[in-house]
Amino acid sequence: MYEEDTIAAIATPAGEGGVAIVRISGPEAEKIATKIFARPDDRNGRLKSHRLYHGKIHDSATQRILDEVLLTIMRKPRSYTGEDEVEIHGHGGAFLTQRILGLVLAQGARQAERGEFTKRAFLNGRLDLAQAEGVLDLIRAQTDKSADLALHQAGGELSKWVGELREELLEILVQIAAAIDFPEEEIELLQRSALIKKIDRLREQMDNIIGTYDWGRLFRDGIKVCICGRPNVGKSSLLNAILGCDRVIVTPVPGTTRDVIEESLDLNGIPVVLWDTAGIHETVDVIESIGVERSREYLNKADAVILVIDGSAALESEDRALLSEIALKERKLLVVNKNDLPQHSEVAEELKRARADAEQVSVSAATGDGIQTLKVKLREMVLDNQSEPSIVITNLRHKAALARSNQALGQALMSLSEKQAAELIAMDLNEAVAALEEVVGTIHTEDILERIFSEFCIGK
């Protein structure tokens, strides 16, 4: 458990806004709030739970009115934290909100740590650990799709699946326990062939869910895409066309882009970071050479590459070198730009011979032709044409725990096949159950909790 003191924090982002919220949680929350809150005409009385009350915040030491606010009390257990909780909704000035928080702390509350409200919700059984991590993902979501996945997890979809799987394993353990406790009954270790089929089915389910991690991570964390090519092939124009706005300066002069330009894009639910890089070529110019070196650095660390070729001109040595270089990349697209101009007769044939297994898209960054097709191809390449699974994991901790559970089930299968003692099989199954329980936090350690909740902002 934890020390049941009263904590407080500002729950809204720093800076100016229409409304700011000071959140208080713990056994003294209501008492502290009523010391600094007064309703019109002194109509305080006992405030009802889950109602909004209009009033003023005052400093009892100076009798000075600080703000006109709305206040709500949410008595346990029907609150986010499972404790008595109070929210003060005031005007959203940073200085004013800090003053209100200062009054709350002066009445005996403690400044909340990062994620401490959600941690208390977990410790009080309002959320399990997977749901709490879903809350964090929801806060950090960058697209509608990533928010949707986080909402499903925060709502308990993954937890429900884990719980059902755990129950099936516990049923198997009950049968194993019967074989251990009543050996004289000769329960033919519970019909080993039937158990093997059942565990095989559970492992298949687990494999399918583990396999969704890479898919889910794309929607949660996104992907970094490097737009590269030799100078003056239209990389910056292409970035502007993809974004639908003039983000980068474009001129006919080669080498206009000297540094990496970074922009974000919602690619139909996938958060994408696009890097427009300086043209890669041999140069004696000191500043240009720094830009080229940085372009190669970003090319190497990108998750995917868009190589831009000028379709209206003959391939140059830099084009050929880059075609060879991106051949090692798993995710790559070859974009032949400037299709609004007459195309060079040899480009198409030469690209066929040296396209490095990259899918080819013809576009005009100037007119916008082919840009929508490029976006579709980019999304298909990123997702590798996978269909959406029914349950998705996006957290590496969940993947690792499920993998350990699956490994333990594999060991149990081996023990069953080799007709080993029931006690050994039970050990493997108990290990599998324990790993599942780590996902939802039935089994947890303080350092894991500390690491997870320290990633939250203060006030959540």
N, C-alpha and C positions, 0 to 999 in steps of 0.2 A: 504494500500500500504506500501511501505518501502522507506527508504532514498536512493535515486538513486546516491550513491557514487560508486567508483570503487574499486573492491576487487581483491586480488591476492593470489595464493597459489601454492604449488607444488602438482601436480595432480598424480604423480607416487609414488610408495612405497619408504620408506626410504632405504638407503643403496646403494651399487654399482649396476649399470646395464648398458646395452648398450645405453639406451636413458633415459633421464629424461625430464619431461614436466612441465613448469611453465605456469599456466593458469591465465589470466587476464580478468575481465568482468566488464563492466560499461561504462558510457559516456566518460571517459578519457582513455579507454583502448588502443585505437589506437595511441593517442597522446603520451602516456607514452612509448609505445613500440618503436615508431619511434625515440624517444630521445636516446635510447640505442642500436638501431639496425642500422647497415650500410651494404648495399650491395656492392659487388665488384665495383670498379671504380666509387663510389658515385652515382650509378644508382638507387637512392631511388624513386623519383617521388611519385605518388599516387599509392599505392599498391592495386591490385584488390582483391575483396573478394573471399574466398574459393580457394585460390591458395597458394602453398608452395613457399617460397622465401629463397634462400641461402644467408647467410651473417654472420656478426660477431657481438657479443655483446661487447660493450666497455663502460668503466666507463668515462663519460664525464668530471668528475672532474680531473682525472689523465691521461686521454687519453690512458688508458691501455686496451688492448684487453683481454677479459676474456674467450671467447669460440667461436667456429665456430658452427653455428646453422642453423636450418630451422625454419622459422617463417610463421604462417598463420593468416590472419585476417578473421573473420566471422562477417560480419555486420548484425545488427538487421534487420528484426526479424528472419533471417535464421541462428540462432545459438542455442546452447543447452539452454542457459539461456533466449533467447529472447532479449538480449542486445548486443551491440558491444562486441565481444569477441576476444581475441588474445591468441594463444598458441605458446610458444617458446620451440622448441625441441632441447635440447642440449645433450652433453655427460653426461652419467649417474653417475657422481661422486657426493657424498652427499655434500662435501664441495663446489664444483663448483656450484651446483644447488642452494645452499643457498646463494651464492654470487650473482647469477643472480636475485633471489627473492629479495635480499636486495636492489639491484639497482632499481627494480620495485617499491618497497615500498618507497624508497627515492624520487621517482618522484611523490609521492602523493597518491599511492594506499594504501588501508588498507588490513591488513592480514584477509583473509576470515575465517569465523567461520566454524564449522563442518556442512557439508551439505548445505552450503549457496548457492552454485551454483545451486544445484537441487531445493532449496527453491525458488530461483529467477525464475527458469524455471516454477515452479508451479504458483507463483504469476503473472507471465507474460502470463499464459495460454498455455504454451508449453506442460505442463503435468498436469493431474489432480492428486489428492492426492493418489489415488489407484495406478496410474502408477508410481508415485515417490516412493512409497513403494515397487513396483515391481523392480525398479532400485536397491534399497538397497538389496532386496532378491537376485537379480542377482549377485551383488558383493559378497554376502555371500554364494552363492550356493556351495554345497560340491560334488554334483554328476551331471551327465548329465540330469537326470530327474528333479532335483530341479532347475537346470538352465533353463530347458525347461518351467517349470511352471512359474518361475519368468519372463521369456521372454514374455510369453503370457499375464501376468498381466501388465508388462511394456508397451506392445504393445496396451493395451486398451481393452482386451477381456472382463474382468470383468466390466469395465466402460461402455462398449457398452450394456451389459446385464442390468446393473443398469439403464442406460439411457432409454432403451426400456420399462422397468418396470415402471419407473417414468412417462413416457409419457402416458402409459395406465391409471395410477392413475389420472393423470391430466385430461384426457378425462372424467373419471367418475366424477371428481370434477366440470367440466364444466356443466355436466348434473344436479348435485346437486345444483349448483349456479342458474341454470335456475328455479329450483323448489322454491328456496328461493326468487328470484327476481320477479317471476310471479306466485304467489300462486293462483291467480284467474283463471289461465289456468287449474288448477287441473291436473297436470301432474302425477298423481298417483305415487307419488315419483318415477318417472322414471322407472316404471315397476320393482318393488322391486325384484321379483323373478329372473329377468334377471341379475340385479346387484349382487345379492347374488351368482349366478353361476359364474359370472366373477371374483368377489373377491375371491371366493373359489379356482378358477383356479390359480389366482396370488399367493395365499397363498401356494398352493401345489408346485408351482415353487420355491418359497422362501424356503420352507421346504427342498426341494431337494438340493438347493445350500448350505443352512446352514449345512446340513448333510454331505457335503464334507469336512468340516473343519478338522476333525480328520484324514481323509485320506491324505489331502494336507499337514497337519502339519508333518506327518511322513516323507514326502519327503523333507520338508524344514528343520526341526529341527532334524530329525533322531530319533533313539531309542537306549536306553542303555540296554545292555544284559549282565547279570552276569553268568559266567561259574563257577559252584560250585560243591562240592562233598567232600567226605572224602579224606584223603591223599592217593596218589599213585594210583588213578584210571585213570590217564592220562589226566588231565585237561589242563596242559600246552602243552602236545603233541597235544591235540585237537586244541588248539588255533593256534599252528604252522601249523597244517594241513589245518585249515580254511583259514589262511592268505597265505599259500603256501610258507612260508619261516620259517627259524629257528629264531623266534623272542625271545623265552624264553628258558632258560637253562633247559634241561631235564635230570634227572638221575634216577636210580632205588631207590634212597634213599628217603623215605617218608619225607615230610616237606621241600623239596628243595625250593619251592616257599614260601617266608615268607611275602611278601607284595603284594598288588594288582598291576597287570600289565595291563596297558590300551593300546589298539590298535584300530585303525579305519579301517572300511571295507565298501566298496561300494557294497551293496547287491542288485545288479541289479537296481540301482537308489535310494535305500534307504540308507542314511548315518547311519551306525551302529557303536556304540562304544562298543567294547568287553572288559569285565573285567575278567581277569584270577585271581582267588582268591586263597589264601592259603587253604589247606585242613581243613575242619571243623571237629574237634574232641576234646575230652577232653585231656588236657595236663597240666603238671606242669611246663613246660619250659616257662620262662617269655617272651622271644622273640616270641616263637610260639603262646602263648596265646594272645599277642597283634595282631598278624597276623590273628588269628581266629576271634577275636572281630571285626577287620576291615572287614573280609570277610562277617560276618553277617550284618554289616552296609551297605555294597554294595548290598548284597542280598535283603535287605529291600527296598532300594531306586531304584532298577533296574526296568525298564519297562517290561522286560521279563527275564526268567530264563532258562538256560540249566543246568539240573542236570545230572552229569556224573556218571554212574555206571560201575563197573568192571564186565563184563559178564563172566569172567573166574574164578571168586571166589564167594564164598557164600556171601550173603548180611550180612552186619554187623549192629550193633545197630545205628551207625552214618548214614548209608544209609536209614534205616527205619525212623529215626527222620527227615531227610531232605525230604523224600517223604511226610511225614505228613506236614512239614513246607511249602512246595511249593504248597500244595493243595489250599491254599488261594490266590495264584497268578492267575491272569486272563490269562496271556500269559506264557506258560511253555512248554518245550520239555524235554523228558526223553531220554538221549543218552546212549545206552549200548555199551561201548567201548571194544576193544580187541577181536573183532570177528575173528581175525586171529589165536586166541588160542582156544583150546578145551573149550567149554562153560560148566559152572557149571549146573548140571541137575536141580537144584531147583530154579535157578534165575528166569527163565521165568515164572514159576507158581507163585512164590511169588510176582513178579512185577505185574502180572495180578490182584492180590488181593489188591495191594497197590500202584497203579500207579498214583493216585491223578488226574485222568481225563487228564493226560498229554499224548500227542501223543508220540509214541516210535520210535526211529530210531536206527538201528544197524550199528555200524561203526568200523573201525580200524584206529585209528589215526596214527599208525605206517606205514600202507600200503596205506592209503588214501581211502580205500574202504568205500563207503557210505557217504563220505564227501559232494559230490555234492547233494545227496538226502537230507542231513541235511540242506544245504543252501536253497534248494527249500522249505522244510518244514518250516524253520525259516521265510522265506519271506511270505509264505502263512499264517502263524500264525500271523505275524505282521499286514498284510493287512486284515486279517479275510476274505480272498477270495472275497474282493470287486472288482468289475470291475471299470475301470477308468471312472469318470464322464466327461461330455463335458466341464463344467466350474468348476473350483476348487478355493475355498478360502483357504488361508494359514495363514491369519492374524486374530488375536483375535479381533482386533478393528472392522474389517469388520463383523465378526460373530455377535458381540454384537449389532452393528447398524442394521443389517438385522433382528435380533431377536426382537429388539424394533419396527421395522417397521411391522413385522409380527404380533406382539402383538396388535399394533394399528389397523391393518386390522381385527383382530379377534373382537376387540371392535366395529368396524364399522359394521361387520356382525351381531353382537348382536343387535346393534341399529336398523339396517334394519329389522331384524326379529321381533323386538318388536314394529315396526312402530313408532319409535321415530322421533322427528322433524329433518328436513333436516339440520338445523344448527349444531346439535350434531353429525350427521354423517360426515358433512364436517370437523368438528374439528378432528375427529379420522383419517380421510383420510389425512388431512394436516400434522398431526403428523407422519403418515406413510411415506409421501413424504419427510419430513424434515430428518427423520432417514436415508432414502436412499441417500439423498444429502450429508450426513456426510461421506458416503463411499468415494465419489469422491472429497469431499472438497468444493462443492458448498456452503455449510454452514460449517464454521470452527471457532475455537477459537484459539487465539494466543498460549495458553498453549499446545494445541494438536499439533500445528505445531512445537513448540519448542521441544516437546518430540520426535516427529518423526524424525526431521532433525538433532537433536543432536546425533542420532545413526549413522549417516554417518561419514565417515572419512573426514578430512580436504582436500579440493581440489576436492570434488565431489558435 
